[in-house]
Amino acid sequence: MRTLRDDLLKMDTLHGEALDAHLMEMKELYIKSDEKDAIRKHLDGELDTIENRIDSLDKRITIREQMSEIIDLIPISYIAKNYFGKSRAWLYQRINGYKVRGRVYSLNEKEVETFNRALKDISHKIGSLSVS
């Protein structure tokens, strides 16, 4: 027997015209207010997920764009090892927003602060250096 839960799960897998057709079927089939509320709640959750993905994408683009002119000058391996205790690949994954094991990673707020501190420390060290 067809259930609302099954239809909601199916809806999540569809796109384009197939999704439109499925939604029209659901509209005709589920007419009770509690069913409509369940559908609305599910769709709101999906919209929140999309919004979070967009925010994450904006953040990744922003980090990469901010660094585009100087990325080759920054000692990523040094920063990853000395400030994060991680590998160069780990830091590049977060700067570039690479997908790892099905999830897109970026720097969280605390990691952004650590990264900025690292850049300031390195810039101070380089700025105070002079050779004779």
C-alpha positions in Angstrom: 0.0 0.0 0.0 1.2 3.5 -0.9 2.0 5.7 2.2 2.8 9.3 2.6 6.3 8.4 3.9 7.0 6.3 0.8 5.9 9.2 -1.4 8.0 11.7 0.4 11.1 9.4 0.1 10.3 8.9 -3.6 9.9 12.7 -4.1 13.5 13.2 -2.8 14.9 11.0 -5.6 13.0 12.7 -8.5 13.9 15.7 -10.6 12.3 17.8 -13.4 9.1 16.6 -15.0 9.1 13.3 -13.0 9.1 15.4 -9.8 6.3 17.7 -11.1 4.1 14.7 -12.0 4.7 13.0 -8.6 3.9 16.2 -6.7 0.6 16.5 -8.7 -0.3 13.0 -7.8 0.5 13.7 -4.1 -1.6 16.9 -4.3 -4.6 14.9 -5.4 -4.0 11.9 -3.1 -3.2 13.7 0.2 -6.0 16.2 1.0 -6.2 16.0 4.8 -4.7 19.0 6.7 -2.3 16.8 8.7 -1.0 15.2 5.5 -0.5 18.6 3.9 1.3 19.8 7.0 3.6 16.7 6.9 4.4 17.4 3.2 5.0 21.1 4.0 7.3 20.2 6.9 9.2 17.8 4.7 9.6 20.4 1.9 10.7 23.0 4.5 13.4 20.6 5.7 14.6 20.0 2.1 14.7 23.8 1.5 16.8 24.2 4.7 19.2 21.6 3.4 19.5 23.4 0.1 20.0 26.7 1.8 22.8 25.2 4.0 24.5 23.8 0.9 24.3 27.2 -0.8 25.8 28.9 2.2 28.6 26.4 2.3 29.2 26.9 -1.4 29.3 30.6 -1.0 31.8 30.3 1.9 34.1 27.9 -0.1 34.0 30.2 -3.1 34.8 33.2 -0.9 37.8 31.5 0.8 39.3 30.3 -2.6 38.6 33.7 -4.3 40.2 35.6 -1.5 43.4 33.5 -1.8 43.5 33.3 -5.6 46.3 35.8 -6.2 48.5 34.6 -3.4 47.8 30.8 -3.1 51.1 29.9 -4.6 52.9 32.1 -2.1 51.3 30.6 1.0 53.1 27.7 2.7 50.1 25.4 2.9 52.0 22.4 4.2 53.6 24.5 6.9 50.3 26.0 8.0 48.5 22.6 7.9 51.2 20.9 10.0 52.1 23.7 12.5 48.7 25.3 13.1 46.2 22.5 12.5 48.3 19.3 13.1 47.0 18.0 9.8 48.2 17.2 6.3 48.5 19.6 3.3 45.8 17.6 1.6 43.4 18.1 4.5 43.9 21.9 4.3 43.6 22.0 0.5 40.3 20.0 0.8 38.9 22.7 3.0 40.2 25.7 1.1 39.0 24.3 -2.2 35.8 22.8 -0.9 36.6 19.3 -2.2 34.1 16.5 -1.8 35.4 13.7 0.5 33.5 10.6 1.2 30.3 12.2 -0.2 30.6 15.3 1.9 31.9 18.7 1.0 34.3 20.2 3.5 35.3 23.8 4.2 36.9 25.6 7.1 34.6 26.2 10.0 34.6 29.5 11.9 37.3 28.4 14.4 39.5 27.0 11.6 39.1 30.3 9.7 40.4 32.1 12.8 43.3 29.7 13.1 44.1 30.1 9.4 44.0 33.9 9.7 46.3 33.8 12.7 48.7 31.6 10.8 48.8 34.1 7.9 49.4 37.0 10.2 52.2 35.1 12.1 53.9 34.1 8.8 53.6 37.7 7.4 55.1 39.1 10.6 58.0 36.6 10.4 58.7 37.4 6.8 58.2 41.2 7.4 60.8 41.2 10.2 63.4 39.2 8.2 66.3 40.8 6.4 69.4 39.2 5.2 72.8 40.8 5.1 
